[in-house]
Amino acid sequence: MARPKAPSFDHLRRDAKTLRRLYDARDPGALTRLRMYPPRADPGHLKHADFLHVIAREQGFESWPKLKLAVETVGMDRAAKQQRLKIALYQGQGWVVEHLLSETPDLADGLFGLACALYDIDAVEAALARDPSLAVQAFGPRRPILHLAFSRWIKQRPELAPQMIAVAEALLAAGADVNDGYPVSPGSDHLLSALYGAIGHADNMVLGRWLLEHGADPNDGEALYHATELGHHEGLKLLLAHGADPHGTNALLRAMDFDDVAAVRLLLTHGAKADDYNDAEVGGEQPWVVPALHQAARRGSGPEMVKLLLENDADPGRVWKGATAYGFARVFGHAMLAREIEARGGAVPLSREETLLARAADGEESPGAFIDPERLPPAYRDIIRDIVHLPDRLGQVQRLVALGVEYDRPDGTGVTPVQAAGWCGLPGMMAYLMGQRPDLAHVNDYGGTLLGTILHGSENNPDRAEGDYRTCLELALEAGVALPRRAIEMAGREDLAAFLADWAEAHPGQVV
């Protein structure tokens, strides 16, 4: 597939003027673009510079001044390729990296952050010999050790592991900090550490072990949680062996998302507790905090997981957001868990709303009965979003919709049920939800549209191998969602990039 030619600088300036005109006219596409890349100014007082900022973000740059500097330094086409290379290394899009470097072998020359991310030890040592302070300078939002840690190049070129460690050693010798991190969002105090980058983001156990052996803090607030997503336990074991404390974290709940009994047992052995949170936390500002048995119910945990939790003091009597553990088990269709709670004397009467929801979970219709969503306890408001990814739940979703349950309600991160189905690569569920006419222009809190969420899932969903992302993309495009040129270029899977390019050629009016 030919890579789209980078637009000229003057063309981007004209794009910013056009975007402002369309935004002022309340054009839906323009509104969506500003929701994806929100300007810093008040929406009612946007200036030309704010629209230039959006254009720069769409091109992969942090700001218009940084785009302008890059273009003035190396030219538009080369600057665009360099940004694409940075993103491909971060996202693990190995075929894109290979293509860019075969097309332009010197593309990373003179860029210290990229040299680190590519494990180019010769370039790194030569640059540090000229200027050791490069090891602690920021290149974009990250310093060099973070470019190294967040690079997924190791997946494409595992034979470069010795060079990668040599780069780490050179950076450390020049003053880099193994506990370096960068803000999760501008102005945030929460940092994403180098250790999280290596273990949780890049699944790079070689570098993760090196960082821990050189003093990286295993309790960085991210690495342990994301180590549960890797499909293996090497990262978990590595972190726990170096003193990671799971008590009070959400790592156990995340391991339960995958019904990973071995991971949960490991975490419990090292200090996690099945019910680890007080009522203030459960009802407060942390939507991810869920008591263990409620989590087991909504994730469809197997018998071994339920037995393990109950053996480790999970409380059958806990109430979360207005829902008992027993009611939650019944509503989410977890009959085995409900029976276990009954056996421990924890069964409680169901409300009218819970009874109707439980009937839907049990496969029973309730003709003529309807639920006022406003009367549902908060724990049940997102039930469709909570179950769309589970096996064989389409019938339950259909019965819930028939009862009047909200089928397009965004969760705490702004992700709607249809977006969740797309992220999981579930065309059957996605097609049904699209038939209910949800808001296909919705942008979630990550800046993701429906199309972008499908593409993100195709690269980042731990269960992506089982998903049918091509059909999901086709469903979205057939429904008329816009196809940004940027999406074609940024697609990390070669088959999906080719599919989008073919669609763009056949439907040029849909490309924005």
N, C-alpha and C positions, 0 to 999 in steps of 0.2 A: 504494500500500500504506500503510495506516495505521500510524504508529509506535506500538509498545506503550507504554502509560502507565507512567511511572516508579513503582516500588513506593514505599510510604511508609516513613519512617524506622523506625517501630515494626515494620513488616512485615520490614524488613531485620534488626532485632534478633531477631525471632522466627526468621528464617531461620538466623541464626548458632546459636541454641540447637538448632534442628532438625538442622543440619549436625553439631553436636557429638554429638548423640544417635546419628545415623546412623553417624558415624565410629567411635564407641565400639563400635557393633554390627558394625563391619567391612563396612558396606554398600558394594558395588562402586562405585556412583555417587559416594558421598562420598569414597572413597579416590582416585578419579580426580580429583575437584575439588581435593583437597589436593596431588596430584602436579602439576596444572596451575599452582597458585598456592601453592607451599610456604611454610608459616609459617617464621619465623626460629628458633623454639624447637625443642628436641629432640622428635621425634615421640612419644616416650613420656611427655612432660611438657607436653602442650598445655593451655592455659588458655582461658577464654572469649574473652580478647582476641585469641588466635591465630585463632579462628574468625571473629571480627569482621573481622580483617585479610583473610581469604580472601573474605568477602562484599564488602568494599570493593574488592578487586582485581577481582572479577567485575563490579563496576559501573564499572570504568575509573579508579578512584582509586588513588593510591599506597599509602594507608593508611587505616585507620578514622578517625583524628583529622582527616585532610584531607577525608574525606567528610563527617564531622560538621560541620566548620567551614563547608564549602560549603553544606550544607543549612541550617545555622543562619543563614547570611548571605543566601542568595537563595531558599531553599526547595528541596525535593527535586526537583520536576519541572524547574525551571530549571537546577539544578546538574547533573542528569543530561544535559540537552540541551547544556550547555556542555562537559561532558566528551566527549560524542559529537561535538561540533563540532571539538574539539581533535584527536581521533583521526582524524576524516574528513579534516582538512587534512593531517595527517601521512601518512595512507595514500593520499591522492589520490582519495578517494571524492567526486568533484565533485558528483554528483547529491544526495548526502546533505547536503553543505554548502549547496547551493542550496535544498533542501527546508527545512532548519532555519532558514535566514535568511529565507526567504519566510514561514515560519510565525511566527517571532519576530525581526523585523528588528533589534531592539536587543540581541540575545543576547550579542554580544561587548562591549557597552558596559562600560567600567571595567576591562576585562581587558587589560593591556598586551601580554602575550604573544600573545593572540589578535589584537590590532590589528596586531602585526607580521606574523603569519602570514597575515593577510588583506590586507596591503599598504595598510592604511588610514593614509596619510601624514598626513591632517589630525588624526586621533586621536593618532597617535604624536607629532607635533610639539607638540600642545597639552599632552599629558602630560609630555613632556620639558621644556617651558617651566615647568611647575609644579614638576617634580622631576627634574633631570637624572640623578640616581643610579639612576633606573629602568632605564637602559641597561645597568647591570652587576648588577642584582638577579636572583636566580633566581626563576622562576615555574614551579613544579613542578620537574622534574629539569633544566630547561634555562634558560639566560639568553636575553634577547630576540633576539640575533643568531642563536642556534641555532633559536629558534622560526621566524625568518625563513628560515633556510637549509634546514630540514627540511620546510618547507611545500611541498606539491605543488599549491598553488592556481594556480600559473603554467600548469599544464596545462589547467585549466578556463577561466582568464581571462588568456590571453597578452597581451591589450591593456593589462594593468596593469603590464607590465614597467617603464615609467618610474617609476611610483609605488613599485614594489618597490625599485628602486635608490635612490630618494629616501629610503626608510626605512633602507636600509643606510647611506647617507651620514649621516643624522641620528643613528643609533646610534653610528657611528664617531666623529662629532664630540663625542658625549657620553661617550666613553671605552670603548666596546665593543672587544673584541679579535677581530681577524679570525682568530686562531688558537685561539679558544675551542673547548672540547669538553666532552662529558659522559661519564661512565663507561659502558662497554658493559654493565656490571652493577654492582649496589651493591658498593662496596668495591674495585672493579677499578681498576688503574692505567692500563688501556688506554682511551683516550678516542676518542670518535667526534667528529671535528672538524666545524666549520662547512663546510669545503671538501668533505668527504665528503658532508655533508648536501645541499649544492647539486648537486654533480656526480654522485656515486654513488647517492644516495637519491632525489633529486627530479628528476634529469635536467634540471637548470636551468642551461644553459650561460651564460645572461646573467649570473646571479649568480655562477656559478663563475669566470667571466672577471674580474668585478669583484673578487672576493676575491683572486685571484692577483695582479692588478694593484696591490692594496693590501697585499701582503706575506704572504698566506697561504702556509704551507709545503706544497709539493706532495708532500713525503715524509711524509705523515701516517699511513702504514701501512694505509690503507683506500681512499682515493679512486682510486688507480691500478687496484687489483684490481677494484673495482666499476664502473669506467669500461669494462671489457671486456664488461659485461652489457647495455649499453644498446641494442645493435642498430645502432649507428653509431660512428664513430671520432672525433667532434668532441671529446669529453671526453679521450680518450687523447692526441690531438694537442695539446690545450690544456695538459694536465699535463706532457707531455714537453717542450713548448716552453718551459715555465717551470722546467725543471730536475728533473723527477721522475726518479728513478733506479730502474729496474726490477730491477737486479742484486740477487739475494737475496730478491726478493719472489715471491709466487705468482701474479702477474698473468699471466705467460705460460701457466701451467697452466690458469688460468681461461679465457683466450682459447681454449685448445685444447678446452675443454668445448663450445664452439660451432663447432669446426672453422673458426675465423676466421683464415684464413691471413694476411690483410692486417694484422690486429692483431698476430699473432705476429711478422710481419716488422718492423712498426714497433718492437716491443719489443726484438727482437734488434738492430736498427739503433741503438737508444739504450742498449745496454749489458746487456740480459738475455743469459743463456747457456742453451743447451738443457739442459745438465746443470750446474745451479748449486749443488748441495748436496753436502756431505760425508757420509760414511757415518754419522757420529754423528747428524746431523740426520735422515737418512733412517730410521734405526732408533729414533729417540728419541721426543720428546713432540709431534711435529708431524705428525699423520696426513695432512695435506694435501700433504706433501712427497713428490712422486713423480718419479722420473726421466722424462725426456721421452718415451722410446720406450715405457715402460710406460704412460704416460698416453695416448699415441697408440693403443695396443692396446685399452685399456679404454674409450676414447671413440670408437672406430671412425673415427679420423681418415682423411681422404682422401689420395690419392697425392701431391697437391701439398704437403700438410702434412708427410708423411713425408719427402719429398725435401728440403724446407726444413730440417727438423730434422737430417737426416744431413749436409747441406751445412754446418751450423753446429755440428758436432762432437758431436752426440748419440752416446753410447757404446753400441754394440750389445752390449757385454760386461757392462753393468751388471747387478748383482744387487740386488734390492729385496725385503726381507722374505721371503727364501728363494726368490725366483723370478727366473730369468734373463729378460732381455728377450725371448729367443727362446721360452722356455716360456710367457711371458705372452702373446705374440702368438698362439701356437697355442691356448692355453686360451680366449682371448677371441675366437677366430675371425677374426683379422685376417691372412688368408692372404698378402696383398700385403706386409705388414710382415715376416712370417716369411720370405718369399722374399728380401726385401732383406737381412735379417740373414744368411740362408744364403749369399747372394752375397758377403758380406764375411767369410765363414768363422766366423760366430758361432753356427752351429747346435750345439746340445748335446743329448745324449740326454734324453728325457722320463722322469720317474718313472712308476710305475704310476698314481698319482692324476692326474698331468698328462695321461697318455695317455687316461684315461677322460674327463676334462674336455674334452680336445681333440676326442675323438670326438663328444661332445655338441655342441660348437661346429660341427663339420663336418656335422651332421645325421644322425649315426649312432647307433642304439640300441645298448645294451650289456646285453642280457637276462641277469639273474642276477648282474650285477656291482654291487657296492656300495662306497661310499667311507665310511670313518670320518672325519667332519669333523675330529676331533682330530688326524688325521695330515696334514691339509692345511697347507702353509706359510701363515703369516699373510696373505700377499698374496692368497690365494684364498678366504679365509673369507667375504668379503662379495661374492662374485662375483654372486649373484642380485641383491643390492641395486645392484651396479654396472652391471648391464645392463638393468634393467627399463625404463628410459626410452629405450633405443635402438630404432630401427625394426626390426620383424620379428624380435623375439627371443623371442616367446612359445614357439615350439617348443623353443628352446634351454633356456629356463627349465623347461619340462616335463620335458625329458630330464635336466636337473640334479637336479630333485626326485626323479625315478625312481632316480637314483644315490644319493640320501640326503643331498644338499647341503641345508644349513639354509635353509628358505624364510621363516623369521620372525626371522632374526638382525638385531638393530639394528646400524647402523653406528656410527662414532665419535661421532656426534651424537645417537644414540638413535633415528634414523629407521629404521623397518622397511621391507622391500620393498613391502608393501601400502600403506603410507603414501606411499612414493615414487611408486608408480603413481598414487595419488590426487592427489598434488601436481602431477603431470604431466598429469592429466586423461585417463588411459588406462583406460577402462572394461573393455576386453577383458582386459588384463593384471591389472587389479584383481579382476575376477570370478574369474579362475583362481586367484589367490592366496587370495582369500576362501574358495574351495572347499577349500583345504587346512586350513581352520580355524585361522587365526592368532589372536593375542591382539588382539581389536578394541578392548579397553579400554586398550591400551598408550599411555603418554604419553611423547613424546620429550623430548630435553633442551631444546627450545625451549618446552616447555609445551603442545605440540600433540597433540590426539587425532586420530583418523582424520578425523572430520568437520572439525575445525579446520584440519588440514593441507590438506585438499581446498580449503577456502575460501581459505586463505593462498596456495595455488598459483594459484587463479583470479585473484588480484590481483597476484602477485609473480613467477610463473614467466616468465622472458623469452620463452618459447615458448607462453605461455598462449593465444594466439589459435588455436592448433591443437588445444587440449585440449577434451574433452567433459566439463565439470565438472558439469553438471546430472545426467548419467547416473551419474557417480561418486557424487554425493550420494545419488541414488536407491538405488544399490546398498548404500551404507552404511546408509541408513535402513531399507531392506527387511530388512537383516540384524539390525535391532533396536538399533543404536547410539542412545544418548540424543540428543535434540535440545534443547540448552540454549536457553532464551528469549534469552539474550544473543547467541547465534549469529545469530538472526534479525535482531536489531537491528544487529549489527555487520557483517553481510555487506555488502561494498563494491560488489558488482555488483547492479544493480537487478533483473535477471532472476532471479538466484539468491536474493535476498532475498524476492522474490515467491513463488518456488517453495517456500522453507522456510516462509513464512507459510501457504501453502495446505496444506502437509503437516501443520503444527501444528494447523490447524483440522480436518483430516480424521483426525488421530491424536493427540488431546489427551493420551492416556495416555503418549505417548512424550516429551512435553515436560517438561523438568526445570528 
